[in-house]
Amino acid sequence: QVQLVESGGGLVQTGGSLTLSCAASGSIFRLNTMGWYRQAPGKQRDMVATMTSGGVTNYLDSVKDRFTISRDNAKKLVYLQMNRLKPEDTAVYYCKADITRPSGSRSNYWGQGTQVTVSS
């Protein structure tokens, strides 16, 4: 079994900061690309930031220079540091990980999501 658990969401004022964490656990041979996605009510789920196992990052244009993704491979953690938050950043944020199991199988896994609300 593989589990992703997010934490760190909450309510913050415009201009504030939050750091999201996602911990992967279970039968994991290798963590490949890990990332953060978000979904606002009535909207599609969008990629916010991803990082490959080699450290290559990709960001949604609207969060570049405000959000930073990082990971600790030894601890199986991925973080999203969010600065200068705006009301339009309000959404449920999901962690996603591309994981190779000891069996050699490879799949994408999702966390349960954590709410981020930015008040104006």
Residue pairs with C-beta under 8 A, 6 or more apart in sequence:
1 26
1 27
2 24
2 25
2 26
2 27
2 28
2 97
2 99
2 101
2 109
3 24
3 25
3 26
3 109
4 22
4 23
4 24
4 95
4 96
4 97
4 109
4 110
4 111
4 112
5 22
5 23
5 25
5 111
5 112
6 20
6 21
6 22
6 93
6 94
6 95
6 111
6 112
6 113
6 114
7 20
7 21
7 22
7 23
7 114
8 18
8 19
8 20
8 21
8 114
9 18
9 20
9 93
9 114
9 115
9 116
10 18
10 115
10 116
10 117
11 117
11 118
11 119
12 18
12 85
12 116
12 117
12 118
12 119
13 118
13 119
14 85
14 86
14 87
14 118
14 119
14 120
15 84
15 85
16 85
16 118
17 81
17 82
17 83
17 84
17 85
18 82
18 85
18 116
19 79
19 80
19 81
19 82
20 36
20 79
20 80
20 82
20 93
20 95
20 114
20 116
21 77
21 78
21 79
22 34
22 36
22 77
22 78
22 79
22 95
22 97
22 111
23 75
23 76
23 77
24 31
24 34
24 76
24 77
24 78
24 97
24 99
24 109
25 76
27 101
27 102
28 76
28 99
28 100
28 101
28 102
29 99
29 100
29 101
29 102
29 104
30 53
30 99
30 100
31 53
31 71
31 73
31 76
31 97
31 98
31 99
32 52
32 53
32 97
32 98
32 99
32 100
32 106
33 50
33 51
33 52
33 53
33 97
33 98
34 50
34 51
34 71
34 78
34 95
34 96
34 97
34 98
35 47
35 48
35 49
35 50
35 51
35 58
35 69
35 78
35 95
35 96
35 97
36 47
36 48
36 49
36 50
36 69
36 78
36 80
36 93
36 94
36 95
36 96
37 45
37 46
37 47
37 48
37 93
37 94
37 96
38 45
38 46
38 48
38 89
38 91
38 92
38 93
38 94
38 116
39 45
39 46
39 91
39 92
39 94
39 113
40 90
40 91
40 92
43 91
45 94
46 60
47 58
47 60
48 59
48 60
48 63
48 67
48 80
48 93
49 57
49 58
49 59
49 60
49 63
49 67
49 68
49 69
49 80
50 57
50 58
50 69
51 57
51 58
51 69
51 70
51 71
51 78
53 73
57 69
59 67
59 69
62 88
63 82
63 89
66 82
66 83
66 84
66 85
67 80
67 81
67 82
67 83
68 80
68 81
68 83
69 78
69 79
69 80
69 81
70 78
70 79
70 81
71 77
71 78
71 79
72 78
72 79
78 95
78 97
80 93
82 89
82 116
85 116
85 118
86 118
87 118
87 119
87 120
88 118
89 116
89 118
90 116
90 117
90 118
91 115
91 116
92 113
92 114
92 115
92 116
93 113
93 114
93 115
93 116
94 110
94 111
94 112
94 113
95 110
95 111
96 108
96 109
96 110
96 111
97 108
97 109
98 106
98 107
98 108
99 106
99 107
99 108
99 109
100 106
101 107
